[in-house]
């Protein structure tokens, strides 16, 4: 038997997943990681190379041990990662500096670019589909302004998934789907645009080669083999962005298909031709897909999975004990309790992520509104359900906005990621959208997409489209309850009004935004 390995460097964890060439998951190992605010640097989210490489090696070794396989049978590996997170290297390929995806330290630099280069954000957005909110240019400019001694040594840039592959192979490269999220990129040519960096006074010779997903860049080095127990025979193959590879793992590889990925962040994506120009209002993000010739219009819901983790750890100690006694996941315990709560969660209105407003994006202060002091009405179960409903409602709004821009019509949505494991959450998504929801048999779609990329490099599959059609198997289908859908339409409208009022409290300085894009 032959195998493929996927390494998933997410916002909240690092995972190593081993599949056979038929797409069956053989083993998985995961460790949570955190990205810390740099001392004295507000809104920063630094990437800890040393600690995170140790965690990466541990999960690779653990996944191999759990699988109980001969490492020489792992044909190839690839990686996927949180997008926007960048790593900068010196001329020897050693890491100098890195940030995770929602690092927002470059506030002054975003303002500087907008004030000194009139219309530049709009100009670059039309080419790249990205605003400066999470882009690499303001962050590199911050480094130039605040850490000039580090900036002067910068010789190359990559994304965090590329960093994993570089540590394993000794070769640094990127791909369109991940590199495109830097904003220093062309949607049409699917390659870097160094002229953007040059225009704003940033080094233009730092861009690593950009290869399409599924390209072999090397093999596991002797050093990496000793650190991870991988075989030096294993090929290292370009990976991609977590959302885009996740879509490949969901079978969402053709024009007009739609998916929701429910992880630490939630993404709602619609496949469109790569020649499609982004909307002029910059309301929706557009990224290169992992499939050549396609881009993806994308909505993002901030922190949906991380909010659930916070709720679990802050309030659900009793449920953790119950779950341990029953040998099940704590979220399953919470879902059983939440399933007894009526649609609308007894009127509770959660205020966490706003719907996507890419050109001017910030969130209200985290809160629950309309709580009751009646414990039979307002309790952990009703608050938990309200968070599930809220993630679905914000997803629905984002998809509505994508439809306005793209003109795409759809009757079904593919739903995957950790959230799709919940039967209640999946049904809520179907009811809120009023659409059929399909759940793949392998819910770890992002990792499966990375394994597909590895398989393309190893010659197991002719292309990602071919791999997707071969491997994606459907597990469950949830039909919408249209009566519940009508109720959710009213709940959605009330949530919009409540959220708008909460943003005004942020605007007036009374409350603090959960997250605010740099420059706002």
Beta strands, then each sheet from edge to edge (+ up, - down):
strand 1: 3-9
strand 2: 13-20
strand 3: 25-32
strand 4: 74-81
strand 5: 86-89
strand 6: 95-99
strand 7: 156-159
strand 8: 185-186
strand 9: 191-192
strand 10: 216-219
strand 11: 235-241
strand 12: 258-262
strand 13: 266-273
strand 14: 285-288
strand 15: 294-301
strand 16: 349-351
strand 17: 367-369
strand 18: 412-416
strand 19: 436-440
strand 20: 474-478
sheet 1: 3+ 2- 1+ 4+ 11+ 10-
sheet 2: 6+ 5- 7+
sheet 3: 8+ 9-
sheet 4: 14+ 15- 13+ 12- 18- 19- 20+
sheet 5: 16+ 17-
end
